[in-house]
Amino acid sequence: MVTETKTTASPAQVESRKLIVSWLVIVALLVFAMIVLGGVTRLTNSGLSMTDWKPISGWLPPLSEEAWTAEFERYKAFPEYQLVNKGMSLGDFKGIYAFEFAHRVLGRVIGLAFFIPFLLFLIFGKIRGPLVPRLAILFVLGGLQGGMGWFMVKSGLVDDPDVSHYRLTAHLALASLIFSVILWTIFDLVRPGYEGIRAAHRNVRRWSYFVLILIALQILIGGFVAGLNAGFIYTDWPLMGGNFLPEDMFHMAPAYLNFLENPGAIQFVHRIVAYAVAIACVFLYLISRRQDVSYTIRLGVVCLLVAVGLQVILGILTLLYVVPVSLGALHQAGGMIVLAIGVFVAHELYVEERGQKETGQLAS
């Protein structure tokens, strides 16, 4: 069943909506780049190279050899140099510093790219209604993300020269949330009305939401894998050290601690959840094929299935080649692409559900 529900908008409103969408797409791309660069920073062990946080004045790197030497001497006072990089040259230090510096500067660029247009759009009346608090909350979340990043770095500037995997995962989770909310907002603006609504069945919607939850869970587990360097052990596949279960699966007590702090157990869970995501996507595809869903949703489900399949293959290759920076970064990017497609499919089904409720056409 298709119900035509027209929503009218003035030419000025349509132009404003296009402008806001273009702006948010740029911000979303910057956030995507930020997440991938964060993965590179982790893989190159660059995150602890900057030992202080200057959110306002930290736009420029050291500009003289004396400034570089002073920065390097500051780094030498911390455990990462003393326990991991003892004897590192100034040139090598500049290499790792560059990644962390680029990561922090990109964060500032994103803040300005969001705040300045947001302020101008408010002043000129381009943004109205419920979109205002949503975008304001996004800006606050972005500020919190900067603070979370420094909170994470501080955990590696003490006795153990590595950041807390709990804080790293929280940092990744907040970045993924910001990315998802921006995308959801874009999709809301691109489809503000309910034109050509179909009576999509509840099981399709529920499976799409379930898949999105699994994807989010897998991203969180991926944060644990990265934080504990769990990808560098058990680099065979499909087994782990020749076994289905890693030998050290339950060597921590109490048992639940293995799923929070045991690298072998966490890598095993990451593998299992990857299979679960893939299987759930296959079920979503099969269910949607049997239901009267729109072409857009059908295409989104196919794209999601393909993206998840490629991500699984990429994850296996990343393991087999012992997490080179190139494959690790691609795997991080692939996770965000899977998340973006999952958000799109869930949004389309949510819009249809909401439209059906408003028109009294909700299917059983």
N, C-alpha and C positions, 0 to 999 in steps of 0.2 A: 504494500500500500504506500502511495506517495501523497503527501499533503503539501500543497504550495502555500507557504506563508511568506508574504512579502514584508520586508521592512524598508521604510523609506528614509533616505538621508539626503540632505542638501549637498550641492556640489562642494561647498566649503567644508562640510563635515567629511566628505569622501577624501578631499585633498589633505585635510589634517590627519585623517587616519592613515593615508599612504605615507605621509611624512613621518609619523610616529613609528610605523612599521619599519620603514627604512632605517631609522635611528636605532631601533631595538635589534634589528638584524645585525647591524654593525657591532653593537655591544655584545650580542650573543657570540659572534665570531671572535671578538677579542677575549671573551671569557673562555671559549673553547681553546684558543691559543694559549691562554694562561694556564689552563689545566694540563695541556700537553707539555708546556715548558716546565711546569712544576714536576711532572714525571721525569723529564730530562735532568732537572736539577737533582732529583733524588738519585737517579741512576748514575750520575757523574760525581756523587758525593760532594756536591757544591753547596748544599744548604747551610752549612755552618761556617762558610768562609767569611761571612759578614757578621761580626760579633756584637753589633749594636743596631738600634733601630731609630732612624730619623725620618719619620713619615712626612715631614714638611720640607726639611732641608736636604734630604738624601737623593736629590735628582742627578748629581754629578759623581762620577767615580774619582779616585785620586788622579790628579792632573800633572803631578811631577814625580820624579824618581824619589824624592824625599818623602812625598806623601804616600807613595806605594810602599816604601820601606817601613814607614810608621804603621801603616795598615797591616803589613805582614808581621811586624813585631807584636802587634796587638793579638793577631791570630795565634802566634806562638805561645801565648800565655794560657791557651785553652787546651782541654784534653785531646781534641781531635789531632792537633799537631803533635802533641807530646806522645800520644799512644798509637797513632795511625800514620801520620805523615811526617814523622821525624826526618829531618834532612831534606825536606822538599825545597826546591829552588824557588826564587822569586818569580821566575817565568811560569812555573807550574801553578803557583798560587794565583797569578793573574788569570790563568785559564779557568780555574774553578770559580774564582770571584766573578768572572764575566757572566756565567750562567745565573748565579744568584742575584747579581745586580740587575740583569735583564728581567728576571722574574719580578723583582720589587718595582722596577720602573714601569713595567707593563701593568702592574696593579694600580699604580698611580694614574697611568694613562686611562685605564678603564674607569677609575673614579671620576676623572674630569670629563671623559666622553659620556658618562651618564649624567653627572650633576649639572653641567653647564646647559646642555639642551633641555633637560628636565626643567630647570629654572626658567629658561626662555619660553618654553612651551606653556608653562604656568602663567607667566606674565602676559603673554599674548592670547591666552584663552584657548590654546589648542588642546589642552588636556582638561577634561571635566569628569564629574561624577565619580563612580567607584574606582576609576583608573588612577585617580590621584593618590589615595592611600596605598593602593597596591604598589605603585612605583616608589612612593616614599618608603615603604617597608623594604623594598628591594635595595634602595640606597643605604638604609640602615644595616641590612644584612651584608652589603659590600664593605661597610666600615668595620663591622664585626669580623669579617673574614680577614681583613688586614691585621687586626688584633690577634685573631686566632693563629695566623701565620707566625707572628712573633712569639706567642705563647708556645707554639710547637718548637721553634728554634731554641728558645731558652732551655727546653728540656735536654738539649744535646750539648749545652755549654757548662755542664756540671761534671760529675765524676765519670759518667758513661758517655763517650763521644758519639752518641747516636740519639736521634730524636725519639721521643715516646711514640710507639706505634698507635697508641690510643689517640694522642693529639694529632698525629698525621692523618688518621682516619677521620677524625672530626673535621679537620681542615678540608679533606677531599669531599666529605659528605656535604659540608656547607657550600662548597664550590658547585657541586652537582645540583644542590637544591636551587641555588641562584640561577644556574644555567636552565634548569627545568622550568622555573617560574617565568623567566624571560620568554622561553619558547611558548609556554602556555598562553602568555599574554599576547604574543605575536599571533598565535592561532586564533585567539578570541577576536582580535582586531581584523584579521583576514576574513573571518566568517562571523560577522556580527549578528546575522539573522539566520533563519531556518528555512532555507529554500530547498525544495525537493527532498523533504524529510521522508526517510524510509522507516518502517517499523522493524528496526534491528532487534533481534531477540536478546533476552537478558543474558543467556549463557555466553553469547559473543562478548558482550560488555564485561561480564564477570571474568572471563578468561583473559581479556585484554588488561584488566586491572591486576589480575594475578600475575601475569607476565611482567608488568611494570614493577610490581613489588619484588619479584625475583631478580629483576635487573638491578634495582636499587640495592638489594641485599648483596648481590654479587660485587657491586662496586665497593660496598663497605668491606667485604671480605678481601677484595683486592687491595684496599688500604692496609689491612693487616698484613697481607703478603708482602707488600712493599716495605712496610715499616719494620718487619722482622727479617727482611732479606730472604724470605722463604722460597723465592723463585730460583735461588742459587743452589738449592739442594734437591735431591731426587729429580735429576734432569733426564730421566728416561720416561717413556710413555708407550703403552697405556698403564704399565705397572709403575710402582714406586720402589726403587731398589730391588726389583725383581719380585715384589709382592703386591697384592692388591691394596693391603693396608701397610703403611710405613711401619718399620719395626719399632720406632719410638712413638707410636700413635698415642699411647696412654702412659708415658713414663713420668708424667707430673701428677702430683696429688695435692688437693683433691682432683677428681677426674675432669670436672668442668674446666679447670685451668688450662687443660690441653687445647681447648677450643678458643682460648684467649691469648695464650702466650707460647704455645708449642709450634714452631715453624713447620714441622712435618705434618702435624694434624691440620693446621690451617691450610697448607697447600692441598691436602687431601679434600678438605671441605670445599675449597675453591674449585677443584676439578669436578666434584659431585654437583655443585650448584650450577656450574657451566653446562653439564649434561642436562640438568633439570630445566634450565632456561631453554635449551635447544628443543627438548621434548615438548615443553609447554608451548613453544612457538609452532611446532608441528601440529599440535592439537588445535591451537587457535586458527591455523590455516585451514585445517580440515573442517572445523566447525563453521568458519565463515564461508567456506565453499558451499555448504549445505543451506545457508540462510540467505535471505534477500537483503544483503547489505549493499551499500553504495559502491560504485566503482572506486572512489577515493579510498574508502576503507579497505577494500579488497587489495588495491595496489599497495597501500601502506603495510598490510599484513605480509604480503609477498616480500616487500623490501626488508621488513623486519626479519623474516625468516632467513633471507639471503645474508643480511648483515650479521646475524648471530652465527650462522654457519661459518662465515669468513673469520669472525672473531674467535671462534673455537679453534680453527686451523691456525690462526695467528698466535694464539696462546700456546698451542702445542709446539710450534716452531720456536717461539720465544724460550720455552723450556729447553728444548733439544739443543739450542745454540747457546745455552747458559746466559740468557738475558743480555744480549748486546744492546747498547743504547738505542740503536735504530729500531730494532724490533720491539723493544720495551716501549718506546715512544709511540710507535704505530699501534701497539696493543692498548695503550692509554687512550689514544685518539679513537680507536675502534670502539672502546667502551662508551665513550661519549656519543658517538654516532648511533650506537644501539639504543642508548638512553633517549636520544632525540627522536628517533623513529618510534620508540615505545610511547613517548609522551604524545606524539602526533596521533597515533592510532587511538590511544585512550581518550584524547581530546575529541576526536571526531565522533567516537561512540558516545561520549558524554554530551556533546552538543545535540546529537540526535535524541538521546534520552530526555534531555531537558526540553527540547522542542516538542517531543511527543507528549510530555506532561502538560506543557502549556496549551497544546491543541487537543488534549484529551484522547490521543491516539496511541498511548503506551501499549505495546504488545505484551502479551503474556508468554 
